[in-house]
Amino acid sequence: MKPLSYVQVRTAREAIEAFVAAGESARYIAGGTNLYDLMKLGIEKPAHLIDIADLDGANRIDTGGDRLFFGGAALMADVAEHPVVRDDYPVLAESLSKAASQQLRNMATVGGNLLQRTRCPYFRNGANGTYPCNKREPGSGCAAIGGMDRSQAVLGASAACNAVSPGDWPVALMAMDAAVELQGLDGTRVIPISELYRPPSRTPHLEFTIGREEIVTGISVPKTAAGRNSTYLKVRDRESYAFALVSAAVALEMDGDRVRQAHVALGGVATVPWRARPAEALLRGETLDRERALEAARAAFAEARAGRHNAFKIELGARTLADAIINAGSKSR
């Protein structure tokens, strides 16, 4: 048994002060559904846990005003089942309900889910030194490149890492132009979710732009007419709880059969939640039909690069995205 200290706090300030005082071996914990996994695998080895699940107001869900707001400690299940989210922003509700088992959704928080670490098998199964991994041990190499890369990224990979960003919820938030509220020693700051994730480049162990002591205290999503015409489509090896081979988040602002504005993001195929700007540009102002949807979807994968075993993701991804575009457009009729 390894010694481990644990403390519960009530305010973000208390949490940050406890975290800083505990030093390098401290970790925040809320639902713990990712951290406990990594501890059991020997990847994370904290000596101090600061429990932030019950921070004052941290589980707030506010659908008033011109933005949706979700406290960082709001549970995935509660957000997915909220009537405004479910009815007016199905892309958000569906990304959460398809993200995990019901038991996990009852424990996991929406803030913690943003910081979920990759499910790359070389990252998760090599803590004993079996496989090199630049995320786990910077500079050691990447066994996935040239290895069994069926589940790896075809977009955004570098010579140092091709691990897929695992989340569903971040993909939907990326499509919906969400912002993330962070609190640290110097106060609160808000950043677009697109700025939260770092592409691997030569430093894949640096996955997020969040400061070491910072806490995700909230997530906000601008209200938009595209919310109702939205969907999250996920393809996986089995229909029950599994991570995406390919996923697509699409929200469309429609004028009859014509697309006025498109919001498109991809999951399961990239090293970060991937905004598909080329697809959005080809859809904007066009009449929506299957041919146009497939053309836009193929444009989203124009820069994709396959490895030894994952070339199928490019065609699967394009067809999945085309289906999601048609599905989102059909909700306006």
PyMOL commands that set and color helices and strands:
alter all, ss='L'
color gray80, all
select helices_A, chain A and resi 12-22+35-40+76-81+83-88+90-97+102-105+110-114+121-124+169-175+193-195+225-227+277-283+290-300+312-330
alter helices_A, ss='H'
color red, helices_A
select strands_A, chain A and resi 5-8+26-29+48-51+61-62+67-71+179-184+187-192+215-222+230-235+246-255+258-267+274-275
alter strands_A, ss='S'
color yellow, strands_A
deselect
rebuild
show_as cartoon
